[in-house]
């Protein structure tokens, strides 16, 4: 039982006083005592009544004492805050950034009262960066409420996932601040070279080259391609964007392993030389034989397949499938795919054959595939009746969390209103829509990358809810991050800026120009003003520049209706990659490609949807036994999907995946993936007997031991000690070779800071992400943390039962003495 008293002020402090009892059941005797007193008082004279009242009061005081009452008093006391740990990334990539920021911060904060100290810890070195491991070790050492400051470029290439570590820290009430240093040295790097590892002879080969720079200055360099030791291409490049992707088309007419070297020769400042060269191998093999069942030999599908494979066309089913590397069914009705043929096809795929099923007006939902024999092999189920679906949209929320959002004239801070607006808009979107969330002050950080909403609404709402305010305001960096997030998204794109419009002076023009650039790419910008002091002029200007509209805070629901109306009639289905980690899509560019119609299908639970058309699956795959099956839900390019077949890389990637091993009929086959220097390289050999495995590089040849891992399967491994090209050989009667390239370590590949992970984990633990230019704000935030942490409420208990007992005894003896004196006086009067 608890009796709460009002707070009172003493010596300038507020003390919350609570009276509590340890034995509340004793107080249940109070009503009984009151009833007894009432019944005794009614029939007695006044003098006797006074006696009973006094004895009752004494009884109540005794009962109160027996209840063990006490007073709790809450007081604020000062205590020392645990040392702040500064974790400093000491890996090679940090040479591109300003150093010794930890010493400046330590010097600035070393005089703070109630701080036990500042500990500086350096982690990682050389070519490996393990940010997650370093933060996790710091969290384990502390195991209490504490704070860490991470100074890093955010690029981690090994160790624990930083987001997982952030969840552990949040549960133990630990806070992490992240600081990204400013670029100190300019660098240009080839960060990736993409292309098929094995292609048919005389087919087109598309080579993708990614070049990145880390400064705002224009980078001038020569881009050179060397094929088999001869210069194939050389071009002077003036690069203004941070990333540039170049596609080069070539063809190989000779079978065997071909070596491709990509080099850049910078004309401007370049810190690292090692990342200016990238190696790639491609093996050219005999064209696989593909069976195409179709009624149209003039379709874009047929023409594309003929470029890469030896295509045999049939209009009727056949049982002789084992001679083909893959079977392609082009718009074939289920009535033609009888039980007998599907049985042959099932056995063929189970044994390792490839199957690609192309849609159209006679396939899937239009071809009676629902509950048919062929549907049992496919990774999709077909609708019984074609159904038209509403097209999805892609959104990115830019949420202002700068210091100005802390203030308001009402009880709710502007940032709380912003979060409510964002959640309200989110709840108006559909599951098939895609959403990304970027919070920003003077720096942007990715709260959630853009992806299909699906069942993630609650998760997204929780991420919005934990956002905290702080720092200045610069809209340009988050706008650029949003532009990058939208890359590769084929849906209609909308950017929603939720802010008070208080942008740093001098940066409004740059933000407006960025919005205009994004508008030219089809990204529409809408703005929602929040707060009594919203700069409506700036918010309206940004919306106008982005071909959108400005909405006041209370009108945000109209915003969702605006999108619904605009999306009512979309003439085409834009394609979008939904899984970037699959063989088919890992380096696939389908931006700007659309189809006029798709078949109505639904992916089975074990299948992977790799490409969507609007909200519908376009390309779905799965493994069926040892083989692969791909379902393409558009036609052969004659009516619906003409644009799809202009991208021959897309079609060949689907077919190559279905084929799997282009040399599957060999008795000895060896495979290995390209690697980086210092990393362990795994070799897989399929052979009927134990093979002899060799590794060749330059003029050196060495043998390595192969261990049997499964029936007719052997594994070996080695570590490359030099860059360049290697040839792996496997011999067991017959012989096979495989080429691989060894490139520079990952540490030199990521020359731009990655603020997404270190920003997200900072926010999740109650911290913030800062850049070097905002160190003063960071230090103020840390001081505020020290102030909060050094103040502790201490509860002090004072037992007061003894006072009730003293009061009872005092009344008892006083009454006894009073009565004794009265008796003495009465006796004297009688004498």
C-alpha positions in Angstrom: 0.0 0.0 0.0 1.3 3.5 -0.8 0.3 7.0 0.2 1.7 9.6 -2.3 2.4 13.1 -1.0 3.0 16.2 -3.1 6.6 17.2 -3.9 8.1 20.0 -1.8 11.0 22.3 -2.3 13.9 22.4 0.2 17.2 24.3 -0.3 16.5 24.8 -3.9 15.9 21.2 -4.7 12.8 19.2 -5.4 12.4 16.2 -3.2 9.7 13.6 -3.9 8.5 12.3 -0.6 6.7 8.9 -0.4 5.3 7.4 2.7 5.2 3.6 2.4 4.7 0.6 4.8 6.4 -2.8 4.9 3.4 -4.5 6.6 0.3 -3.2 4.9 -1.9 -6.0 6.2 -1.7 -4.5 9.7 -3.6 -1.5 8.4 -6.6 -3.7 7.8 -7.2 -3.5 11.6 -7.9 0.2 11.3 -11.6 -0.2 10.3 -12.1 -2.7 13.1 -10.7 -0.3 15.6 -13.0 2.5 14.3 -16.1 0.2 14.6 -15.2 -0.8 18.1 -14.8 2.8 19.1 -18.2 3.7 17.6 -20.0 0.9 19.5 -18.3 1.8 22.8 -19.0 5.5 22.5 -22.7 5.4 22.0 -23.9 4.3 25.5 -21.2 5.8 27.7 -21.0 9.1 29.5 -18.8 12.0 28.2 -15.9 11.2 30.6 -15.8 7.6 29.7 -16.2 8.5 26.1 -13.1 10.7 26.3 -11.2 7.8 27.8 -12.2 5.4 25.0 -11.3 8.0 22.3 -7.9 8.5 23.7 -7.3 4.8 24.0 -8.4 4.3 20.5 -6.0 6.9 19.2 -3.2 5.2 21.1 -4.3 1.9 19.5 -4.3 3.4 16.0 -0.8 4.8 16.6 0.4 1.4 17.7 -1.1 -0.2 14.7 0.6 2.4 12.5 3.9 1.7 14.1 3.4 -2.1 13.7 2.8 -1.5 9.9 6.5 -0.4 9.7 6.1 2.9 7.9 9.0 4.7 6.3 9.7 7.7 4.1 11.6 7.5 0.7 13.3 10.7 -0.4 14.7 11.0 -4.0 17.8 13.2 -4.4 20.1 14.0 -7.3 23.7 13.3 -6.7 26.8 13.7 -8.9 28.8 10.6 -10.0 31.7 10.0 -12.4 30.8 8.8 -15.9 32.6 5.7 -17.2 35.5 6.5 -19.5 34.6 7.3 -23.1 36.2 4.9 -25.6 37.3 6.3 -28.9 37.7 3.6 -31.5 40.0 4.6 -34.3 40.0 2.7 -37.6 43.7 2.2 -38.5 43.3 0.2 -41.7 45.0 1.2 -45.0 41.9 2.9 -46.5 42.0 5.5 -43.7 45.2 6.9 -45.3 42.8 8.8 -47.6 41.3 10.7 -44.7 42.5 13.4 -42.2 44.0 11.8 -39.2 44.5 12.5 -35.5 40.9 13.6 -34.9 40.9 11.4 -31.8 43.6 13.5 -30.2 41.8 16.7 -30.9 38.6 15.4 -29.3 40.5 13.9 -26.4 42.2 17.3 -25.7 38.9 19.2 -25.9 37.0 16.9 -23.5 39.8 15.9 -21.1 38.9 18.7 -18.7 35.2 17.7 -18.3 34.1 17.2 -14.7 32.6 13.9 -13.7 34.3 12.0 -16.6 36.7 9.3 -15.5 38.8 9.7 -18.6 39.1 9.1 -22.3 40.5 5.8 -23.7 41.7 5.7 -27.3 41.9 2.3 -29.0 43.1 1.7 -32.5 41.8 -1.3 -34.4 42.5 -3.1 -37.7 45.6 -2.6 -39.7 46.8 -3.4 -43.2 44.3 -4.8 -45.7 41.6 -5.9 -43.3 38.9 -3.8 -41.5 36.7 -5.4 -38.9 34.5 -2.5 -37.5 31.9 -4.9 -36.1 34.5 -6.8 -34.1 36.1 -3.7 -32.6 32.7 -2.2 -31.5 31.7 -5.6 -30.1 34.9 -5.9 -28.0 34.4 -2.4 -26.7 30.8 -3.3 -25.7 31.8 -6.5 -24.0 34.5 -4.7 -21.9 32.0 -2.2 -20.6 28.9 -4.3 -19.9 27.2 -1.2 -18.5 25.8 2.1 -19.5 28.7 3.7 -21.5 29.6 5.6 -24.6 31.9 4.9 -27.6 33.0 7.1 -30.4 33.8 5.4 -33.7 36.1 7.2 -36.1 36.1 5.4 -39.5 35.2 5.5 -43.2 32.6 2.8 -42.5 34.1 0.3 -44.9 34.3 -3.1 -43.3 35.4 -6.2 -45.1 35.5 -8.8 -42.4 34.2 -9.7 -39.0 30.8 -9.3 -37.3 27.8 -7.5 -38.8 27.7 -4.0 -37.4 23.9 -3.9 -37.2 23.9 -7.1 -35.1 26.4 -5.5 -32.7 24.2 -2.4 -32.5 21.3 -4.4 -31.3 23.5 -5.9 -28.5 24.6 -2.4 -27.5 21.1 -1.1 -27.5 20.0 -3.9 -25.1 22.8 -3.0 -22.7 22.1 0.7 -22.8 25.4 1.6 -24.5 25.7 4.6 -26.9 27.8 4.8 -30.1 28.6 8.0 -31.9 30.1 7.8 -35.4 32.5 10.3 -37.0 33.6 10.3 -40.6 36.8 12.2 -41.3 37.1 14.5 -44.3 38.9 13.3 -47.4 42.6 14.2 -47.2 43.9 12.6 -50.4 42.3 12.1 -53.8 42.2 8.6 -55.3 40.8 7.0 -58.4 40.2 3.2 -58.5 38.8 0.5 -60.7 36.4 -1.0 -58.2 34.9 -3.8 -60.3 35.1 -5.5 -63.7 32.0 -7.7 -64.5 31.3 -10.2 -67.2 30.6 -13.9 -67.8 33.3 -16.3 -66.8 32.5 -18.7 -69.6 30.9 -17.9 -72.9 30.2 -19.7 -76.2 32.6 -19.1 -79.1 31.8 -16.2 -81.5 29.2 -14.8 -79.2 29.0 -11.2 -77.9 30.7 -10.5 -74.7 29.8 -7.5 -72.5 32.4 -6.2 -70.1 31.4 -3.8 -67.4 34.0 -1.6 -65.8 33.3 0.5 -62.7 35.6 3.4 -61.9 35.2 5.5 -58.8 36.8 8.7 -57.4 36.6 10.1 -53.9 36.8 13.9 -54.5 34.5 16.5 -55.9 37.2 17.4 -58.5 37.0 16.2 -62.1 39.2 13.1 -62.6 41.1 12.8 -65.9 42.6 9.4 -66.8 43.2 7.1 -69.7 41.1 3.9 -69.6 42.9 1.1 -71.3 41.7 -2.5 -72.1 44.3 -5.1 -72.8 43.1 -8.5 -74.2 45.6 -11.4 -74.3 48.5 -9.0 -74.0 47.4 -6.7 -76.8 45.9 -3.2 -76.3 42.2 -3.5 -77.4 41.0 0.0 -76.4 42.4 3.2 -75.0 40.3 6.3 -74.2 40.7 9.6 -72.3 38.0 10.0 -69.7 36.9 13.1 -67.8 34.9 11.9 -64.9 32.8 14.3 -62.9 30.5 11.8 -61.1 31.8 9.8 -58.1 31.0 6.5 -60.0 31.1 5.8 -63.7 30.2 2.5 -65.3 31.5 1.7 -68.7 30.2 -1.1 -70.9 32.4 -2.5 -73.6 31.2 -5.1 -76.1 33.7 -7.6 -77.7 33.6 -11.1 -79.2 36.0 -14.0 -79.1 36.5 -16.3 -82.1 39.0 -18.7 -80.6 38.3 -21.2 -77.9 40.3 -21.3 -74.7 41.1 -19.0 -71.8 41.4 -15.3 -72.6 43.0 -12.7 -70.2 41.6 -9.2 -69.9 43.5 -6.4 -68.1 41.8 -3.1 -67.4 44.1 -0.2 -66.5 43.6 3.5 -65.7 46.4 6.0 -66.0 45.4 9.1 -63.9 46.3 12.5 -65.2 45.1 14.0 -61.9 46.0 13.3 -58.2 45.9 9.6 -57.3 47.0 8.3 -53.9 47.0 4.5 -54.4 48.5 2.9 -57.5 47.5 -0.7 -56.7 43.8 -0.1 -57.5 44.5 1.2 -61.0 44.7 -2.3 -62.5 42.0 -5.0 -62.5 42.3 -8.5 -64.0 39.5 -10.7 -65.5 39.5 -14.1 -67.3 36.9 -15.5 -69.7 36.9 -19.0 -71.1 35.5 -19.5 -74.6 34.0 -22.9 -75.2 32.1 -24.7 -78.0 28.5 -23.4 -78.4 26.1 -25.5 -76.3 23.2 -27.1 -78.1 19.8 -25.8 -77.1 16.3 -27.1 -78.0 13.7 -24.4 -78.7 10.1 -25.5 -78.9 8.3 -22.6 -80.7 5.9 -21.8 -83.5 7.8 -18.7 -84.4 11.4 -18.9 -85.8 11.5 -15.1 -86.5 11.0 -14.0 -82.9 13.6 -11.8 -81.0 14.0 -14.7 -78.6 15.1 -17.1 -81.4 17.5 -14.5 -82.9 19.1 -13.8 -79.5 19.5 -17.5 -78.6 21.1 -18.1 -82.0 23.9 -15.6 -81.2 25.1 -17.6 -78.3 24.1 -21.2 -78.9 23.5 -23.9 -81.5 19.7 -23.7 -81.6 17.5 -26.6 -82.8 13.9 -25.7 -83.4 10.9 -28.0 -83.0 7.2 -27.4 -82.9 6.3 -30.8 -81.3 7.7 -32.5 -78.2 10.5 -35.1 -78.3 11.8 -37.7 -75.9 15.4 -37.2 -77.0 16.5 -34.5 -74.6 19.8 -35.7 -73.3 21.8 -34.3 -76.2 20.7 -30.7 -75.3 22.3 -28.4 -72.7 18.9 -26.7 -72.2 15.3 -26.8 -73.3 13.4 -23.5 -74.0 9.6 -23.6 -74.3 8.3 -20.6 -76.1 4.6 -19.8 -75.5 3.5 -23.4 -75.6 0.0 -24.3 -74.4 -0.4 -26.9 -71.7 -2.4 -29.1 -74.1 0.8 -29.7 -76.1 2.8 -30.6 -73.0 1.2 -33.9 -72.3 1.9 -36.2 -69.4 4.4 -38.4 -71.4 6.6 -35.4 -72.6 6.5 -33.7 -69.2 7.7 -37.0 -67.7 10.7 -37.0 -70.0 11.3 -33.3 -69.2 11.1 -33.9 -65.5 13.7 -36.7 -65.7 15.9 -34.5 -67.9 15.9 -31.6 -65.4 16.3 -33.8 -62.3 19.5 -35.2 -64.0 21.0 -31.7 -64.4 19.3 -30.4 -67.6 18.2 -26.7 -67.9 14.6 -25.5 -68.6 13.5 -22.0 -69.6 9.7 -21.4 -70.0 8.8 -18.2 -71.9 5.3 -16.8 -71.6 2.8 -15.2 -73.9 -0.8 -15.6 -75.0 -0.6 -19.4 -75.0 1.4 -19.9 -71.8 0.9 -19.8 -68.0 -2.5 -18.2 -67.2 -3.4 -17.9 -70.9 -2.2 -21.4 -71.6 -4.1 -23.5 -68.9 -0.9 -24.1 -66.9 -2.9 -24.0 -63.6 -2.9 -27.6 -62.1 -1.3 -29.0 -65.3 1.5 -31.5 -65.6 4.0 -28.8 -66.5 3.2 -26.7 -63.5 4.7 -29.3 -61.2 8.2 -28.6 -62.6 7.9 -24.8 -62.7 8.9 -22.4 -59.9 5.5 -20.6 -60.3 1.8 -21.2 -60.1 -0.4 -19.7 -62.8 -3.7 -17.9 -62.3 -6.8 -19.6 -63.7 -8.1 -16.2 -65.1 -5.8 -13.3 -66.1 -6.1 -10.4 -63.6 -5.1 -6.8 -64.0 -3.1 -5.5 -61.0 -2.4 -2.0 -59.8 1.1 -0.8 -60.6 3.4 -0.2 -57.6 5.4 2.9 -56.8 8.8 3.7 -55.3 9.3 6.2 -52.5 12.1 7.6 -50.4 11.4 9.7 -47.3 13.9 12.4 -46.4 13.3 13.1 -42.7 14.9 16.2 -41.2 16.5 15.5 -37.8 18.6 18.6 -37.4 18.7 20.6 -34.2 16.0 23.0 -35.3 13.5 20.1 -35.2 13.8 20.0 -31.4 11.8 23.1 -30.9 8.0 23.8 -31.0 5.4 26.1 -29.7 3.3 23.1 -28.7 4.0 20.2 -26.4 5.2 18.0 -29.3 8.6 18.7 -30.8 8.8 19.2 -34.5 10.8 15.9 -34.9 7.9 14.0 -33.2 5.5 15.6 -35.6 7.7 14.7 -38.5 7.9 11.1 -37.4 4.1 11.0 -37.1 3.7 12.4 -40.6 6.1 9.8 -42.0 4.3 6.9 -40.3 0.9 8.2 -41.5 2.2 8.3 -45.1 3.8 4.9 -44.7 0.4 3.4 -43.6 -1.2 4.8 -46.7 1.2 2.9 -49.0 0.7 -0.7 -50.3 2.7 -3.8 -49.7 3.9 -3.9 -53.3 5.2 -0.4 -53.1 9.0 0.1 -52.4 10.2 2.4 -49.7 13.6 3.8 -48.5 14.1 6.1 -45.5 17.0 8.6 -45.2 17.4 10.8 -42.1 19.6 13.9 -42.4 21.1 16.8 -40.5 24.4 18.1 -41.9 25.0 14.4 -43.0 22.7 11.8 -44.4 22.4 8.3 -43.1 20.4 5.4 -44.5 17.7 4.3 -42.0 16.4 1.7 -44.5 17.5 1.0 -48.1 14.8 1.1 -50.7 13.0 -2.2 -51.1 9.5 -3.7 -51.3 7.5 -2.8 -48.2 5.8 -6.2 -48.0 5.3 -7.2 -44.3 8.0 -4.7 -43.1 5.6 -1.8 -42.1 6.0 -2.4 -38.4 9.8 -2.7 -38.7 9.9 0.6 -40.7 7.7 2.4 -38.1 10.0 1.3 -35.3 13.1 2.6 -37.2 11.3 6.0 -37.7 10.3 6.1 -34.0 13.9 6.0 -32.7 15.2 8.9 -34.7 16.8 11.7 -32.6 17.5 15.3 -33.4 20.9 17.1 -33.5 23.4 18.8 -35.8 23.0 21.3 -38.6 21.0 21.1 -41.8 22.4 20.4 -45.3 19.9 19.0 -47.8 22.4 18.3 -50.7 24.1 15.1 -49.3 20.8 13.3 -48.6 19.4 14.3 -52.0 22.5 12.7 -53.6 22.1 9.6 -51.5 18.4 9.4 -52.5 19.4 9.7 -56.2 21.8 6.7 -55.8 19.1 4.7 -54.0 16.8 5.2 -56.9 19.3 3.9 -59.4 18.1 0.7 -61.0 14.5 1.2 -59.8 12.1 1.0 -62.7 9.0 2.0 -60.9 7.6 5.6 -60.9 9.8 7.3 -58.3 8.7 9.9 -55.6 10.9 11.7 -53.1 9.1 13.1 -50.0 11.0 15.7 -48.0 9.6 16.1 -44.4 11.2 19.2 -42.9 10.8 22.7 -41.5 12.7 24.0 -44.5 15.4 25.7 -42.3 18.3 24.9 -44.6 21.8 26.2 -44.1 22.4 29.5 -45.7 24.0 29.4 -49.1 23.0 25.7 -49.7 19.5 26.3 -51.0 20.5 26.9 -54.5 22.6 23.7 -54.6 19.7 21.7 -53.2 17.3 23.1 -55.9 19.7 22.3 -58.7 20.0 18.7 -57.4 16.2 18.3 -57.3 16.0 19.6 -60.9 18.6 17.0 -62.0 16.6 14.3 -60.3 13.4 15.5 -62.0 15.1 15.0 -65.3 15.6 11.4 -64.3 11.9 11.0 -63.6 12.2 11.5 -59.8 9.4 13.7 -58.6 9.9 15.6 -55.3 7.1 16.4 -52.9 7.6 18.4 -49.7 5.7 18.4 -46.3 6.3 21.4 -44.1 6.4 20.8 -40.3 6.4 23.4 -37.5 5.1 26.8 -36.8 8.2 28.4 -38.4 8.3 26.3 -41.7 10.1 28.1 -44.5 7.3 27.6 -46.9 9.1 29.5 -49.6 12.0 27.1 -49.7 9.7 24.0 -49.4 7.5 25.2 -52.3 10.5 26.0 -54.4 11.9 22.5 -54.0 8.6 20.9 -54.8 8.2 23.0 -57.9 11.7 22.2 -59.1 11.0 18.5 -58.6 7.7 18.6 -60.6 5.9 17.9 -57.3 3.8 19.7 -54.8 4.1 21.3 -51.4 1.8 20.1 -48.6 1.3 21.6 -45.2 1.6 19.2 -42.2 -2.2 18.8 -41.7 -2.7 17.9 -45.4 -0.3 15.0 -45.6 -3.1 12.5 -46.1 -3.9 14.2 -49.4 -0.4 13.3 -50.5 -1.2 9.6 -50.6 -4.4 10.2 -52.6 -2.3 12.3 -55.0 -0.1 9.3 -55.7 -3.1 6.9 -56.1 -4.6 9.2 -58.7 -1.3 9.6 -60.7 -0.7 5.8 -60.7 -4.2 4.9 -61.9 -3.2 4.3 -65.6 0.4 3.2 -66.2 0.8 2.0 -69.8 3.8 -0.3 -69.3 5.5 -2.5 -66.7 8.9 -1.2 -65.8 11.5 -3.9 -64.9 13.4 -4.0 -61.7 16.0 -6.4 -60.2 14.7 -7.7 -56.8 17.7 -10.0 -56.0 21.2 -8.6 -56.8 23.1 -11.6 -55.5 22.1 -14.3 -58.0 24.2 -15.4 -60.9 21.8 -14.0 -63.4 21.4 -10.5 -61.9 24.6 -9.8 -60.0 25.9 -7.4 -62.7 22.7 -7.0 -64.8 21.6 -3.5 -65.9 17.9 -3.4 -67.0 17.2 0.3 -66.2 14.8 1.8 -68.6 13.5 -1.5 -69.9 9.7 -2.2 -69.8 7.2 -4.7 -71.1 3.7 -4.1 -72.3 2.2 -7.1 -70.5 3.0 -10.0 -68.3 1.5 -13.4 -67.5 -0.3 -13.6 -64.1 1.8 -16.0 -62.1 2.8 -16.4 -58.4 6.2 -17.6 -57.2 6.2 -20.9 -55.2 7.6 -20.8 -51.6 11.0 -22.3 -52.5 11.5 -20.2 -55.6 13.5 -16.9 -56.1 12.0 -13.9 -57.8 14.9 -12.2 -59.5 13.2 -9.6 -61.7 9.8 -7.9 -61.4 7.7 -6.1 -63.9 5.9 -3.5 -61.7 4.7 -5.6 -58.8 4.5 -8.8 -60.8 7.2 -11.5 -61.0 8.8 -11.4 -64.4 11.7 -13.9 -63.9 11.4 -16.6 -61.3 13.9 -19.5 -60.8 14.5 -22.5 -58.7 16.6 -25.7 -58.5 14.7 -28.9 -59.5 16.9 -31.8 -58.6 20.3 -31.2 -60.3 18.9 -28.9 -62.9 17.6 -25.3 -63.0 14.2 -24.0 -64.1 13.5 -20.4 -65.1 10.0 -18.9 -65.7 10.0 -15.8 -67.8 6.5 -14.2 -67.6 6.5 -12.2 -70.8 6.5 -13.3 -74.5 9.2 -13.9 -77.0 9.5 -10.2 -78.0 7.0 -10.1 -80.8 4.2 -8.4 -78.9 4.9 -7.8 -75.1 8.6 -7.9 -74.4 10.4 -6.4 -77.4 12.7 -4.3 -75.1 13.8 -7.3 -73.1 15.5 -9.0 -76.0 17.4 -5.9 -76.9 19.4 -6.6 -73.8 21.1 -9.8 -75.0 23.0 -10.0 -71.7 19.7 -10.6 -69.8 18.6 -13.4 -72.1 22.1 -15.1 -72.2 22.4 -14.9 -68.5 19.1 -16.7 -68.0 20.1 -19.4 -70.5 23.6 -19.8 -69.1 22.3 -20.2 -65.6 19.8 -22.9 -66.8 22.6 -24.7 -68.8 24.9 -24.5 -65.7 28.1 -26.1 -66.8 28.7 -25.6 -70.5 31.2 -28.4 -70.5 29.1 -30.8 -68.5 29.7 -33.7 -70.9 33.5 -33.7 -70.0 34.7 -36.5 -67.7 37.0 -34.1 -66.0 35.9 -30.6 -65.0 37.7 -28.0 -62.8 36.3 -24.7 -61.5 37.5 -21.8 -59.4 36.4 -18.2 -58.8 38.4 -15.0 -59.1 40.0 -13.9 -55.9 41.8 -11.2 -54.1 45.5 -11.2 -53.0 46.0 -13.1 -49.7 42.6 -14.8 -49.8 42.2 -18.6 -49.9 41.2 -19.9 -53.3 38.9 -22.9 -53.4 39.2 -25.4 -56.4 36.5 -27.9 -57.2 37.2 -30.9 -59.5 34.6 -33.3 -60.8 36.3 -36.5 -62.0 35.7 -40.2 -62.2 39.1 -40.8 -60.5 41.5 -38.9 -58.3 42.9 -36.0 -60.4 46.3 -34.3 -60.5 45.8 -30.6 -59.8 48.3 -28.0 -60.8 48.5 -24.2 -60.5 50.3 -22.1 -63.1 51.3 -18.4 -62.8 53.8 -16.6 -65.0 56.6 -19.1 -65.4 55.9 -21.1 -62.3 53.9 -24.4 -62.0 53.1 -26.2 -58.8 51.1 -29.2 -57.7 48.5 -29.1 -54.9 46.8 -31.9 -53.1 43.1 -32.7 -53.9 40.9 -34.4 -51.3 37.8 -36.4 -52.1 34.7 -34.6 -50.7 32.0 -36.6 -52.3 31.6 -39.3 -55.0 33.5 -38.1 -58.1 34.1 -34.7 -56.4 37.5 -33.4 -55.2 38.5 -30.2 -53.5 41.8 -28.3 -53.3 42.9 -24.9 -52.1 45.8 -22.5 -52.3 46.6 -18.9 -51.4 47.8 -16.5 -54.2 50.9 -14.5 -53.4 50.9 -12.3 -56.4 48.5 -10.4 -58.6 47.6 -11.5 -62.1 46.4 -14.5 -64.0 46.5 -18.1 -62.9 45.6 -21.3 -64.7 44.3 -24.3 -62.8 44.7 -27.7 -64.4 43.1 -31.0 -63.5 44.2 -34.3 -65.1 42.8 -37.8 -64.7 43.1 -39.4 -68.0 41.4 -36.5 -69.6 42.5 -32.9 -68.8 40.6 -29.6 -68.1 41.8 -26.2 -67.3 40.3 -23.1 -65.6 41.5 -19.5 -65.6 41.2 -17.2 -62.7 42.3 -13.6 -61.9 43.8 -12.4 -58.6 43.2 -8.7 -57.9 44.1 -6.2 -55.2 42.6 -6.6 -51.7 39.2 -5.3 -50.9 40.7 -2.6 -48.6 41.7 -0.6 -51.7 38.4 -1.1 -53.4 36.1 1.1 -51.2 37.6 4.6 -51.5 34.3 6.4 -50.7 33.0 6.5 -47.1 30.0 4.2 -46.3 27.9 6.0 -43.8 24.9 3.7 -44.0 25.9 1.0 -41.4 27.8 3.3 -39.0 25.0 5.9 -39.2 22.3 3.3 -38.6 23.9 1.7 -35.6 24.6 5.1 -34.1 21.0 6.1 -34.3 19.9 2.7 -33.0 22.0 3.1 -29.8 20.9 6.7 -29.2 23.9 8.4 -30.8 24.4 10.3 -34.0 26.5 10.3 -37.2 28.8 13.3 -37.7 31.4 14.4 -40.2 34.6 16.2 -39.5 33.2 19.6 -40.2 30.7 19.2 -37.4 33.1 18.1 -34.6 32.0 21.0 -32.4 28.4 19.7 -32.5 29.7 16.2 -31.7 31.6 17.5 -28.7 28.5 19.3 -27.4 26.5 16.2 -27.8 29.1 14.2 -25.8 29.1 16.9 -23.1 25.3 16.6 -22.8 25.7 12.9 -22.5 28.3 13.3 -19.7 25.9 15.7 -17.9 23.0 13.3 -18.1 25.2 10.3 -17.1 26.8 12.1 -14.1 23.5 12.9 -12.5 21.9 10.1 -10.5 18.8 9.8 -8.5 19.4 8.2 -5.1 16.5 7.0 -2.9 17.0 7.4 0.9 14.8 5.5 3.4 13.9 6.8 6.8 11.9 4.6 9.2 9.2 6.5 11.0 7.5 3.7 12.9 9.3 4.7 16.1 7.7 8.1 16.0 4.3 6.6 16.0 5.2 4.4 18.9 6.7 7.3 20.9 3.5 9.3 20.2 1.4 6.4 21.5 3.5 6.0 24.6 3.5 9.7 25.2 -0.3 9.9 25.0 -0.6 6.9 27.2 1.7 8.1 30.0 0.3 11.7 29.7 -3.2 10.4 30.1 -2.2 8.2 33.0 -0.4 11.1 34.7 -3.4 13.5 34.0 -5.8 11.0 35.5 -3.5 10.4 38.5 -3.3 14.1 39.2 -7.0 14.4 38.9 -7.6 11.5 41.3 -5.3 13.2 43.9 -7.0 16.5 43.6 -10.4 14.8 43.9 -9.3 13.0 47.1 -8.0 16.2 48.7 -11.3 18.0 48.0 -13.2 15.1 49.7 -11.2 15.5 52.8 
